[in-house]
Amino acid sequence: MNKSCENFGRGTLLVIAILITVLAAPANAAEKAIGSIIGLIDQAAKIISVKAMNRESGKSFVGIVDVSGKKITVPALPIEATYDLLIEAQDQ
């Protein structure tokens, strides 16, 4: 059975620290700036999937789980948007 991000507060499953990092500034007006969402996860081995969803368009971007580094990353996000971070994890 899976837990959604909404249920993380009920147990000691994860401690999340999210940092939004801008990776690149536009080199010229034709390029769009991109950024990443980077999070530190206490129990990364229990993460099934990570994605960021653009609140306005509904487009989702798949994230990467680094179990040994206890880190999640959702790379290459257009920075002129607001995102929801969706984390699916295993039960305890």
MODELLER restraints for C-alpha pairs under 7 A, 6 or more apart:
rsr = mdl.restraints
at = mdl.atoms
rsr.add(forms.Gaussian(group=physical.xy_distance, feature=features.Distance(at['CA:1:A'], at['CA:90:A']), mean=6.66, stdev=0.5))
rsr.add(forms.Gaussian(group=physical.xy_distance, feature=features.Distance(at['CA:1:A'], at['CA:91:A']), mean=6.16, stdev=0.5))
rsr.add(forms.Gaussian(group=physical.xy_distance, feature=features.Distance(at['CA:2:A'], at['CA:88:A']), mean=6.84, stdev=0.5))
rsr.add(forms.Gaussian(group=physical.xy_distance, feature=features.Distance(at['CA:2:A'], at['CA:89:A']), mean=5.87, stdev=0.5))
rsr.add(forms.Gaussian(group=physical.xy_distance, feature=features.Distance(at['CA:2:A'], at['CA:90:A']), mean=4.92, stdev=0.5))
rsr.add(forms.Gaussian(group=physical.xy_distance, feature=features.Distance(at['CA:2:A'], at['CA:91:A']), mean=5.68, stdev=0.5))
rsr.add(forms.Gaussian(group=physical.xy_distance, feature=features.Distance(at['CA:3:A'], at['CA:88:A']), mean=6.09, stdev=0.5))
rsr.add(forms.Gaussian(group=physical.xy_distance, feature=features.Distance(at['CA:3:A'], at['CA:89:A']), mean=5.41, stdev=0.5))
rsr.add(forms.Gaussian(group=physical.xy_distance, feature=features.Distance(at['CA:3:A'], at['CA:90:A']), mean=6.06, stdev=0.5))
rsr.add(forms.Gaussian(group=physical.xy_distance, feature=features.Distance(at['CA:3:A'], at['CA:91:A']), mean=6.04, stdev=0.5))
rsr.add(forms.Gaussian(group=physical.xy_distance, feature=features.Distance(at['CA:4:A'], at['CA:87:A']), mean=6.43, stdev=0.5))
rsr.add(forms.Gaussian(group=physical.xy_distance, feature=features.Distance(at['CA:4:A'], at['CA:88:A']), mean=5.08, stdev=0.5))
rsr.add(forms.Gaussian(group=physical.xy_distance, feature=features.Distance(at['CA:4:A'], at['CA:89:A']), mean=6.57, stdev=0.5))
rsr.add(forms.Gaussian(group=physical.xy_distance, feature=features.Distance(at['CA:5:A'], at['CA:86:A']), mean=6.30, stdev=0.5))
rsr.add(forms.Gaussian(group=physical.xy_distance, feature=features.Distance(at['CA:5:A'], at['CA:87:A']), mean=5.27, stdev=0.5))
rsr.add(forms.Gaussian(group=physical.xy_distance, feature=features.Distance(at['CA:5:A'], at['CA:88:A']), mean=6.26, stdev=0.5))
rsr.add(forms.Gaussian(group=physical.xy_distance, feature=features.Distance(at['CA:8:A'], at['CA:14:A']), mean=6.47, stdev=0.5))
rsr.add(forms.Gaussian(group=physical.xy_distance, feature=features.Distance(at['CA:13:A'], at['CA:43:A']), mean=6.52, stdev=0.5))
rsr.add(forms.Gaussian(group=physical.xy_distance, feature=features.Distance(at['CA:13:A'], at['CA:92:A']), mean=6.81, stdev=0.5))
rsr.add(forms.Gaussian(group=physical.xy_distance, feature=features.Distance(at['CA:14:A'], at['CA:41:A']), mean=5.98, stdev=0.5))
rsr.add(forms.Gaussian(group=physical.xy_distance, feature=features.Distance(at['CA:14:A'], at['CA:42:A']), mean=5.25, stdev=0.5))
rsr.add(forms.Gaussian(group=physical.xy_distance, feature=features.Distance(at['CA:14:A'], at['CA:43:A']), mean=5.66, stdev=0.5))
rsr.add(forms.Gaussian(group=physical.xy_distance, feature=features.Distance(at['CA:15:A'], at['CA:41:A']), mean=5.59, stdev=0.5))
rsr.add(forms.Gaussian(group=physical.xy_distance, feature=features.Distance(at['CA:15:A'], at['CA:42:A']), mean=5.25, stdev=0.5))
rsr.add(forms.Gaussian(group=physical.xy_distance, feature=features.Distance(at['CA:16:A'], at['CA:39:A']), mean=6.17, stdev=0.5))
rsr.add(forms.Gaussian(group=physical.xy_distance, feature=features.Distance(at['CA:16:A'], at['CA:40:A']), mean=5.53, stdev=0.5))
rsr.add(forms.Gaussian(group=physical.xy_distance, feature=features.Distance(at['CA:16:A'], at['CA:41:A']), mean=5.17, stdev=0.5))
rsr.add(forms.Gaussian(group=physical.xy_distance, feature=features.Distance(at['CA:17:A'], at['CA:39:A']), mean=5.24, stdev=0.5))
rsr.add(forms.Gaussian(group=physical.xy_distance, feature=features.Distance(at['CA:17:A'], at['CA:40:A']), mean=5.24, stdev=0.5))
rsr.add(forms.Gaussian(group=physical.xy_distance, feature=features.Distance(at['CA:18:A'], at['CA:37:A']), mean=6.82, stdev=0.5))
rsr.add(forms.Gaussian(group=physical.xy_distance, feature=features.Distance(at['CA:18:A'], at['CA:38:A']), mean=5.69, stdev=0.5))
rsr.add(forms.Gaussian(group=physical.xy_distance, feature=features.Distance(at['CA:18:A'], at['CA:39:A']), mean=4.24, stdev=0.5))
rsr.add(forms.Gaussian(group=physical.xy_distance, feature=features.Distance(at['CA:18:A'], at['CA:40:A']), mean=6.69, stdev=0.5))
rsr.add(forms.Gaussian(group=physical.xy_distance, feature=features.Distance(at['CA:19:A'], at['CA:37:A']), mean=6.09, stdev=0.5))
rsr.add(forms.Gaussian(group=physical.xy_distance, feature=features.Distance(at['CA:19:A'], at['CA:38:A']), mean=5.27, stdev=0.5))
rsr.add(forms.Gaussian(group=physical.xy_distance, feature=features.Distance(at['CA:19:A'], at['CA:39:A']), mean=6.10, stdev=0.5))
rsr.add(forms.Gaussian(group=physical.xy_distance, feature=features.Distance(at['CA:20:A'], at['CA:36:A']), mean=6.00, stdev=0.5))
rsr.add(forms.Gaussian(group=physical.xy_distance, feature=features.Distance(at['CA:20:A'], at['CA:37:A']), mean=4.78, stdev=0.5))
rsr.add(forms.Gaussian(group=physical.xy_distance, feature=features.Distance(at['CA:20:A'], at['CA:38:A']), mean=6.21, stdev=0.5))
rsr.add(forms.Gaussian(group=physical.xy_distance, feature=features.Distance(at['CA:21:A'], at['CA:35:A']), mean=5.75, stdev=0.5))
rsr.add(forms.Gaussian(group=physical.xy_distance, feature=features.Distance(at['CA:21:A'], at['CA:36:A']), mean=5.47, stdev=0.5))
rsr.add(forms.Gaussian(group=physical.xy_distance, feature=features.Distance(at['CA:21:A'], at['CA:37:A']), mean=6.41, stdev=0.5))
rsr.add(forms.Gaussian(group=physical.xy_distance, feature=features.Distance(at['CA:22:A'], at['CA:34:A']), mean=6.47, stdev=0.5))
rsr.add(forms.Gaussian(group=physical.xy_distance, feature=features.Distance(at['CA:22:A'], at['CA:35:A']), mean=4.16, stdev=0.5))
rsr.add(forms.Gaussian(group=physical.xy_distance, feature=features.Distance(at['CA:22:A'], at['CA:36:A']), mean=6.34, stdev=0.5))
rsr.add(forms.Gaussian(group=physical.xy_distance, feature=features.Distance(at['CA:23:A'], at['CA:34:A']), mean=6.26, stdev=0.5))
rsr.add(forms.Gaussian(group=physical.xy_distance, feature=features.Distance(at['CA:23:A'], at['CA:35:A']), mean=4.98, stdev=0.5))
rsr.add(forms.Gaussian(group=physical.xy_distance, feature=features.Distance(at['CA:23:A'], at['CA:36:A']), mean=6.84, stdev=0.5))
rsr.add(forms.Gaussian(group=physical.xy_distance, feature=features.Distance(at['CA:24:A'], at['CA:33:A']), mean=6.07, stdev=0.5))
rsr.add(forms.Gaussian(group=physical.xy_distance, feature=features.Distance(at['CA:24:A'], at['CA:34:A']), mean=5.94, stdev=0.5))
rsr.add(forms.Gaussian(group=physical.xy_distance, feature=features.Distance(at['CA:24:A'], at['CA:35:A']), mean=6.84, stdev=0.5))
rsr.add(forms.Gaussian(group=physical.xy_distance, feature=features.Distance(at['CA:25:A'], at['CA:33:A']), mean=5.18, stdev=0.5))
rsr.add(forms.Gaussian(group=physical.xy_distance, feature=features.Distance(at['CA:26:A'], at['CA:32:A']), mean=5.68, stdev=0.5))
rsr.add(forms.Gaussian(group=physical.xy_distance, feature=features.Distance(at['CA:26:A'], at['CA:33:A']), mean=5.00, stdev=0.5))
rsr.add(forms.Gaussian(group=physical.xy_distance, feature=features.Distance(at['CA:32:A'], at['CA:78:A']), mean=6.99, stdev=0.5))
rsr.add(forms.Gaussian(group=physical.xy_distance, feature=features.Distance(at['CA:33:A'], at['CA:78:A']), mean=6.17, stdev=0.5))
rsr.add(forms.Gaussian(group=physical.xy_distance, feature=features.Distance(at['CA:33:A'], at['CA:79:A']), mean=6.15, stdev=0.5))
rsr.add(forms.Gaussian(group=physical.xy_distance, feature=features.Distance(at['CA:34:A'], at['CA:76:A']), mean=5.48, stdev=0.5))
rsr.add(forms.Gaussian(group=physical.xy_distance, feature=features.Distance(at['CA:34:A'], at['CA:77:A']), mean=5.18, stdev=0.5))
rsr.add(forms.Gaussian(group=physical.xy_distance, feature=features.Distance(at['CA:34:A'], at['CA:78:A']), mean=4.62, stdev=0.5))
rsr.add(forms.Gaussian(group=physical.xy_distance, feature=features.Distance(at['CA:34:A'], at['CA:79:A']), mean=5.40, stdev=0.5))
rsr.add(forms.Gaussian(group=physical.xy_distance, feature=features.Distance(at['CA:35:A'], at['CA:75:A']), mean=6.68, stdev=0.5))
rsr.add(forms.Gaussian(group=physical.xy_distance, feature=features.Distance(at['CA:35:A'], at['CA:76:A']), mean=5.62, stdev=0.5))
rsr.add(forms.Gaussian(group=physical.xy_distance, feature=features.Distance(at['CA:35:A'], at['CA:77:A']), mean=5.08, stdev=0.5))
rsr.add(forms.Gaussian(group=physical.xy_distance, feature=features.Distance(at['CA:35:A'], at['CA:78:A']), mean=6.33, stdev=0.5))
rsr.add(forms.Gaussian(group=physical.xy_distance, feature=features.Distance(at['CA:35:A'], at['CA:79:A']), mean=5.77, stdev=0.5))
rsr.add(forms.Gaussian(group=physical.xy_distance, feature=features.Distance(at['CA:36:A'], at['CA:73:A']), mean=6.82, stdev=0.5))
rsr.add(forms.Gaussian(group=physical.xy_distance, feature=features.Distance(at['CA:36:A'], at['CA:74:A']), mean=5.52, stdev=0.5))
rsr.add(forms.Gaussian(group=physical.xy_distance, feature=features.Distance(at['CA:36:A'], at['CA:75:A']), mean=4.48, stdev=0.5))
rsr.add(forms.Gaussian(group=physical.xy_distance, feature=features.Distance(at['CA:36:A'], at['CA:76:A']), mean=5.81, stdev=0.5))
rsr.add(forms.Gaussian(group=physical.xy_distance, feature=features.Distance(at['CA:36:A'], at['CA:77:A']), mean=5.72, stdev=0.5))
rsr.add(forms.Gaussian(group=physical.xy_distance, feature=features.Distance(at['CA:37:A'], at['CA:73:A']), mean=5.67, stdev=0.5))
rsr.add(forms.Gaussian(group=physical.xy_distance, feature=features.Distance(at['CA:37:A'], at['CA:74:A']), mean=5.14, stdev=0.5))
rsr.add(forms.Gaussian(group=physical.xy_distance, feature=features.Distance(at['CA:37:A'], at['CA:75:A']), mean=6.64, stdev=0.5))
rsr.add(forms.Gaussian(group=physical.xy_distance, feature=features.Distance(at['CA:38:A'], at['CA:72:A']), mean=5.69, stdev=0.5))
rsr.add(forms.Gaussian(group=physical.xy_distance, feature=features.Distance(at['CA:38:A'], at['CA:73:A']), mean=4.54, stdev=0.5))
rsr.add(forms.Gaussian(group=physical.xy_distance, feature=features.Distance(at['CA:38:A'], at['CA:74:A']), mean=6.58, stdev=0.5))
rsr.add(forms.Gaussian(group=physical.xy_distance, feature=features.Distance(at['CA:39:A'], at['CA:71:A']), mean=5.60, stdev=0.5))
rsr.add(forms.Gaussian(group=physical.xy_distance, feature=features.Distance(at['CA:39:A'], at['CA:72:A']), mean=5.07, stdev=0.5))
rsr.add(forms.Gaussian(group=physical.xy_distance, feature=features.Distance(at['CA:39:A'], at['CA:73:A']), mean=6.46, stdev=0.5))
rsr.add(forms.Gaussian(group=physical.xy_distance, feature=features.Distance(at['CA:40:A'], at['CA:70:A']), mean=5.85, stdev=0.5))
rsr.add(forms.Gaussian(group=physical.xy_distance, feature=features.Distance(at['CA:40:A'], at['CA:71:A']), mean=4.52, stdev=0.5))
rsr.add(forms.Gaussian(group=physical.xy_distance, feature=features.Distance(at['CA:40:A'], at['CA:72:A']), mean=6.40, stdev=0.5))
rsr.add(forms.Gaussian(group=physical.xy_distance, feature=features.Distance(at['CA:41:A'], at['CA:70:A']), mean=5.11, stdev=0.5))
rsr.add(forms.Gaussian(group=physical.xy_distance, feature=features.Distance(at['CA:41:A'], at['CA:71:A']), mean=5.48, stdev=0.5))
rsr.add(forms.Gaussian(group=physical.xy_distance, feature=features.Distance(at['CA:42:A'], at['CA:70:A']), mean=6.13, stdev=0.5))
rsr.add(forms.Gaussian(group=physical.xy_distance, feature=features.Distance(at['CA:43:A'], at['CA:70:A']), mean=6.85, stdev=0.5))
rsr.add(forms.Gaussian(group=physical.xy_distance, feature=features.Distance(at['CA:44:A'], at['CA:67:A']), mean=5.08, stdev=0.5))
rsr.add(forms.Gaussian(group=physical.xy_distance, feature=features.Distance(at['CA:44:A'], at['CA:70:A']), mean=5.14, stdev=0.5))
rsr.add(forms.Gaussian(group=physical.xy_distance, feature=features.Distance(at['CA:44:A'], at['CA:71:A']), mean=6.83, stdev=0.5))
rsr.add(forms.Gaussian(group=physical.xy_distance, feature=features.Distance(at['CA:45:A'], at['CA:67:A']), mean=5.38, stdev=0.5))
rsr.add(forms.Gaussian(group=physical.xy_distance, feature=features.Distance(at['CA:46:A'], at['CA:89:A']), mean=5.40, stdev=0.5))
rsr.add(forms.Gaussian(group=physical.xy_distance, feature=features.Distance(at['CA:46:A'], at['CA:90:A']), mean=5.30, stdev=0.5))
rsr.add(forms.Gaussian(group=physical.xy_distance, feature=features.Distance(at['CA:47:A'], at['CA:88:A']), mean=5.99, stdev=0.5))
rsr.add(forms.Gaussian(group=physical.xy_distance, feature=features.Distance(at['CA:47:A'], at['CA:89:A']), mean=4.26, stdev=0.5))
rsr.add(forms.Gaussian(group=physical.xy_distance, feature=features.Distance(at['CA:47:A'], at['CA:90:A']), mean=6.43, stdev=0.5))
rsr.add(forms.Gaussian(group=physical.xy_distance, feature=features.Distance(at['CA:48:A'], at['CA:88:A']), mean=5.38, stdev=0.5))
rsr.add(forms.Gaussian(group=physical.xy_distance, feature=features.Distance(at['CA:48:A'], at['CA:89:A']), mean=5.03, stdev=0.5))
rsr.add(forms.Gaussian(group=physical.xy_distance, feature=features.Distance(at['CA:48:A'], at['CA:90:A']), mean=6.63, stdev=0.5))
rsr.add(forms.Gaussian(group=physical.xy_distance, feature=features.Distance(at['CA:49:A'], at['CA:87:A']), mean=5.90, stdev=0.5))
rsr.add(forms.Gaussian(group=physical.xy_distance, feature=features.Distance(at['CA:49:A'], at['CA:88:A']), mean=5.19, stdev=0.5))
rsr.add(forms.Gaussian(group=physical.xy_distance, feature=features.Distance(at['CA:50:A'], at['CA:62:A']), mean=6.28, stdev=0.5))
rsr.add(forms.Gaussian(group=physical.xy_distance, feature=features.Distance(at['CA:50:A'], at['CA:63:A']), mean=4.87, stdev=0.5))
rsr.add(forms.Gaussian(group=physical.xy_distance, feature=features.Distance(at['CA:50:A'], at['CA:64:A']), mean=6.78, stdev=0.5))
rsr.add(forms.Gaussian(group=physical.xy_distance, feature=features.Distance(at['CA:50:A'], at['CA:86:A']), mean=5.75, stdev=0.5))
rsr.add(forms.Gaussian(group=physical.xy_distance, feature=features.Distance(at['CA:50:A'], at['CA:87:A']), mean=4.65, stdev=0.5))
rsr.add(forms.Gaussian(group=physical.xy_distance, feature=features.Distance(at['CA:50:A'], at['CA:88:A']), mean=6.47, stdev=0.5))
rsr.add(forms.Gaussian(group=physical.xy_distance, feature=features.Distance(at['CA:51:A'], at['CA:60:A']), mean=6.40, stdev=0.5))
rsr.add(forms.Gaussian(group=physical.xy_distance, feature=features.Distance(at['CA:51:A'], at['CA:61:A']), mean=5.40, stdev=0.5))
rsr.add(forms.Gaussian(group=physical.xy_distance, feature=features.Distance(at['CA:51:A'], at['CA:62:A']), mean=4.47, stdev=0.5))
rsr.add(forms.Gaussian(group=physical.xy_distance, feature=features.Distance(at['CA:51:A'], at['CA:63:A']), mean=4.93, stdev=0.5))
rsr.add(forms.Gaussian(group=physical.xy_distance, feature=features.Distance(at['CA:51:A'], at['CA:74:A']), mean=6.70, stdev=0.5))
rsr.add(forms.Gaussian(group=physical.xy_distance, feature=features.Distance(at['CA:51:A'], at['CA:85:A']), mean=5.99, stdev=0.5))
rsr.add(forms.Gaussian(group=physical.xy_distance, feature=features.Distance(at['CA:51:A'], at['CA:86:A']), mean=5.31, stdev=0.5))
rsr.add(forms.Gaussian(group=physical.xy_distance, feature=features.Distance(at['CA:51:A'], at['CA:87:A']), mean=6.72, stdev=0.5))
rsr.add(forms.Gaussian(group=physical.xy_distance, feature=features.Distance(at['CA:52:A'], at['CA:60:A']), mean=5.55, stdev=0.5))
rsr.add(forms.Gaussian(group=physical.xy_distance, feature=features.Distance(at['CA:52:A'], at['CA:61:A']), mean=5.21, stdev=0.5))
rsr.add(forms.Gaussian(group=physical.xy_distance, feature=features.Distance(at['CA:52:A'], at['CA:62:A']), mean=6.70, stdev=0.5))
rsr.add(forms.Gaussian(group=physical.xy_distance, feature=features.Distance(at['CA:52:A'], at['CA:74:A']), mean=6.75, stdev=0.5))
rsr.add(forms.Gaussian(group=physical.xy_distance, feature=features.Distance(at['CA:52:A'], at['CA:83:A']), mean=5.83, stdev=0.5))
rsr.add(forms.Gaussian(group=physical.xy_distance, feature=features.Distance(at['CA:52:A'], at['CA:84:A']), mean=5.51, stdev=0.5))
rsr.add(forms.Gaussian(group=physical.xy_distance, feature=features.Distance(at['CA:52:A'], at['CA:85:A']), mean=4.53, stdev=0.5))
rsr.add(forms.Gaussian(group=physical.xy_distance, feature=features.Distance(at['CA:52:A'], at['CA:86:A']), mean=6.02, stdev=0.5))
rsr.add(forms.Gaussian(group=physical.xy_distance, feature=features.Distance(at['CA:53:A'], at['CA:59:A']), mean=5.67, stdev=0.5))
rsr.add(forms.Gaussian(group=physical.xy_distance, feature=features.Distance(at['CA:53:A'], at['CA:60:A']), mean=4.19, stdev=0.5))
rsr.add(forms.Gaussian(group=physical.xy_distance, feature=features.Distance(at['CA:53:A'], at['CA:61:A']), mean=6.35, stdev=0.5))
rsr.add(forms.Gaussian(group=physical.xy_distance, feature=features.Distance(at['CA:53:A'], at['CA:83:A']), mean=5.23, stdev=0.5))
rsr.add(forms.Gaussian(group=physical.xy_distance, feature=features.Distance(at['CA:53:A'], at['CA:84:A']), mean=5.21, stdev=0.5))
rsr.add(forms.Gaussian(group=physical.xy_distance, feature=features.Distance(at['CA:53:A'], at['CA:85:A']), mean=6.56, stdev=0.5))
rsr.add(forms.Gaussian(group=physical.xy_distance, feature=features.Distance(at['CA:54:A'], at['CA:60:A']), mean=6.22, stdev=0.5))
rsr.add(forms.Gaussian(group=physical.xy_distance, feature=features.Distance(at['CA:54:A'], at['CA:81:A']), mean=6.57, stdev=0.5))
rsr.add(forms.Gaussian(group=physical.xy_distance, feature=features.Distance(at['CA:54:A'], at['CA:82:A']), mean=5.92, stdev=0.5))
rsr.add(forms.Gaussian(group=physical.xy_distance, feature=features.Distance(at['CA:54:A'], at['CA:83:A']), mean=4.59, stdev=0.5))
rsr.add(forms.Gaussian(group=physical.xy_distance, feature=features.Distance(at['CA:54:A'], at['CA:84:A']), mean=6.66, stdev=0.5))
rsr.add(forms.Gaussian(group=physical.xy_distance, feature=features.Distance(at['CA:55:A'], at['CA:82:A']), mean=5.84, stdev=0.5))
rsr.add(forms.Gaussian(group=physical.xy_distance, feature=features.Distance(at['CA:55:A'], at['CA:83:A']), mean=5.54, stdev=0.5))
rsr.add(forms.Gaussian(group=physical.xy_distance, feature=features.Distance(at['CA:55:A'], at['CA:84:A']), mean=6.64, stdev=0.5))
rsr.add(forms.Gaussian(group=physical.xy_distance, feature=features.Distance(at['CA:61:A'], at['CA:74:A']), mean=6.86, stdev=0.5))
rsr.add(forms.Gaussian(group=physical.xy_distance, feature=features.Distance(at['CA:62:A'], at['CA:74:A']), mean=6.35, stdev=0.5))
rsr.add(forms.Gaussian(group=physical.xy_distance, feature=features.Distance(at['CA:63:A'], at['CA:72:A']), mean=6.80, stdev=0.5))
rsr.add(forms.Gaussian(group=physical.xy_distance, feature=features.Distance(at['CA:63:A'], at['CA:73:A']), mean=5.41, stdev=0.5))
rsr.add(forms.Gaussian(group=physical.xy_distance, feature=features.Distance(at['CA:63:A'], at['CA:74:A']), mean=4.10, stdev=0.5))
rsr.add(forms.Gaussian(group=physical.xy_distance, feature=features.Distance(at['CA:63:A'], at['CA:75:A']), mean=6.92, stdev=0.5))
rsr.add(forms.Gaussian(group=physical.xy_distance, feature=features.Distance(at['CA:64:A'], at['CA:72:A']), mean=5.59, stdev=0.5))
rsr.add(forms.Gaussian(group=physical.xy_distance, feature=features.Distance(at['CA:64:A'], at['CA:73:A']), mean=5.18, stdev=0.5))
rsr.add(forms.Gaussian(group=physical.xy_distance, feature=features.Distance(at['CA:64:A'], at['CA:74:A']), mean=6.26, stdev=0.5))
rsr.add(forms.Gaussian(group=physical.xy_distance, feature=features.Distance(at['CA:65:A'], at['CA:71:A']), mean=6.12, stdev=0.5))
rsr.add(forms.Gaussian(group=physical.xy_distance, feature=features.Distance(at['CA:65:A'], at['CA:72:A']), mean=4.59, stdev=0.5))
rsr.add(forms.Gaussian(group=physical.xy_distance, feature=features.Distance(at['CA:65:A'], at['CA:73:A']), mean=6.67, stdev=0.5))
rsr.add(forms.Gaussian(group=physical.xy_distance, feature=features.Distance(at['CA:66:A'], at['CA:72:A']), mean=6.01, stdev=0.5))
